[in-house]
Amino acid sequence: MKIDRDKYISHIRDNDKKISMRRIIDKVEIVSNNHSHEFTDFFDPYERLLARSILNRFMEIDYLESGGVSQAERQIIAIYPSYCNPNDIQLNIICLRISGDLEGLSHKDFLGAILNLGIKRAKIGDILVHENYTDVMVKKEIGDFLLINLEKVANRNIKVEERSLESISAVEYLYKEINKTLSSYRLDVFISSSYNLSRQESIAIIKSGNVKVNWEPINKSAKEIAVGDIISVRGYGRSILHSVEGLSKKGKIKATIRILI
């Protein structure tokens, strides 16, 4: 079986995502020809949406998604022949639990410590920061390396051990709620209101490629967002247009915004 890759990725605009989806098609080809199982790296929700738009067009294969923990944001995709039982698929995800003096450390501290060892971001799934420990989902292929080499996080000595996926608890993320009046649903208006920036600053950030809406890279300031959309701004964090309570007397949108703490 030989697949015309351009046919299946013509709807994707982002060049980086095109490369990722070409790799998906490579795996479909391997599975179809060799009757084997293939696994992707960890994908965010937008990347998985793109992957599904391709995978659903091949009747001879099937797939499942998992991040090792319930409702994981970052998940791998297992691709296998359609005649296989999905319960027989052994996912190559493990959980590493980090313990020690972790007070005050955040998601970026744990991620940074792992990336500084030369690990690619795509090999790392969700990082679940609890009060006394942190669980990190990783591809099994890098597990032993991290068990041996991950010794410090933010210059603090830590302990790393493998834990069963069944023992992992999800994290409830904390948000700060703010009430704002928006002149429109434009992305630049939302970012300006959420982070107290000028419209010019927000437009510059968007055009520089540092903004995602529902994990999709966006570089158009005029894009309109909707209730429930998740907006990520590099250097500022993540926020959600949580709800809209109607219009003010001046016709502005009365909105509640949640900003991830």
PEMOGI-V824505 format. One record per backbone hydrogen bond with DSSP energy under -0.5 kcal/mol. NH is the residue of the N-H (numbers start at 1). CO is the residue of the C=O. If there is no record, write none. Layout:
BEGIN
nh->NH co->CO
nh->NH co->CO
END
This chain:
BEGIN
nh->5 co->3
nh->7 co->4
nh->8 co->4
nh->8 co->5
nh->9 co->5
nh->10 co->6
nh->12 co->9
nh->18 co->14
nh->19 co->15
nh->20 co->16
nh->21 co->17
nh->22 co->18
nh->23 co->19
nh->24 co->20
nh->25 co->21
nh->26 co->22
nh->27 co->23
nh->28 co->24
nh->29 co->25
nh->30 co->26
nh->31 co->27
nh->32 co->28
nh->33 co->29
nh->34 co->30
nh->35 co->31
nh->38 co->79
nh->40 co->77
nh->42 co->122
nh->43 co->75
nh->48 co->44
nh->49 co->45
nh->50 co->46
nh->51 co->47
nh->52 co->48
nh->53 co->49
nh->54 co->50
nh->54 co->51
nh->55 co->51
nh->56 co->52
nh->57 co->54
nh->58 co->55
nh->59 co->57
nh->61 co->58
nh->62 co->80
nh->64 co->78
nh->66 co->76
nh->72 co->69
nh->75 co->43
nh->75 co->73
nh->76 co->66
nh->78 co->64
nh->79 co->38
nh->79 co->77
nh->80 co->62
nh->82 co->60
nh->84 co->81
nh->86 co->84
nh->88 co->85
nh->89 co->86
nh->91 co->89
nh->93 co->91
nh->94 co->138
nh->95 co->163
nh->96 co->136
nh->97 co->95
nh->97 co->161
nh->98 co->96
nh->98 co->134
nh->99 co->159
nh->100 co->132
nh->101 co->157
nh->102 co->100
nh->105 co->102
nh->109 co->106
nh->110 co->106
nh->111 co->107
nh->112 co->108
nh->113 co->109
nh->114 co->110
nh->115 co->111
nh->116 co->112
nh->117 co->114
nh->118 co->115
nh->119 co->114
nh->123 co->120
nh->124 co->121
nh->125 co->137
nh->128 co->126
nh->128 co->135
nh->129 co->127
nh->130 co->128
nh->130 co->133
nh->134 co->98
nh->135 co->128
nh->136 co->96
nh->137 co->126
nh->138 co->94
nh->139 co->123
nh->140 co->92
nh->142 co->139
nh->143 co->140
nh->144 co->140
nh->146 co->142
nh->147 co->143
nh->148 co->144
nh->149 co->145
nh->150 co->146
nh->151 co->149
nh->153 co->156
nh->156 co->153
nh->158 co->151
nh->159 co->99
nh->161 co->97
nh->163 co->95
nh->167 co->164
nh->168 co->165
nh->173 co->171
nh->176 co->259
nh->177 co->175
nh->178 co->257
nh->180 co->178
nh->180 co->255
nh->182 co->180
nh->182 co->253
nh->187 co->221
nh->187 co->223
nh->188 co->221
nh->190 co->186
nh->191 co->187
nh->192 co->188
nh->193 co->189
nh->194 co->190
nh->195 co->191
nh->196 co->192
nh->197 co->192
nh->202 co->198
nh->203 co->199
nh->204 co->200
nh->205 co->201
nh->206 co->202
nh->207 co->203
nh->208 co->204
nh->209 co->206
nh->210 co->205
nh->212 co->232
nh->213 co->216
nh->214 co->212
nh->214 co->230
nh->216 co->213
nh->217 co->215
nh->218 co->211
nh->221 co->219
nh->223 co->220
nh->225 co->185
nh->228 co->241
nh->229 co->226
nh->231 co->229
nh->231 co->239
nh->232 co->212
nh->232 co->230
nh->233 co->237
nh->234 co->210
nh->234 co->232
nh->236 co->233
nh->237 co->233
nh->239 co->231
nh->240 co->258
nh->241 co->229
nh->242 co->240
nh->242 co->256
nh->243 co->256
nh->245 co->254
nh->248 co->252
nh->251 co->248
nh->253 co->182
nh->254 co->246
nh->255 co->180
nh->255 co->253
nh->256 co->243
nh->257 co->178
nh->257 co->255
nh->258 co->240
nh->259 co->176
nh->259 co->257
nh->260 co->238
nh->261 co->174
END
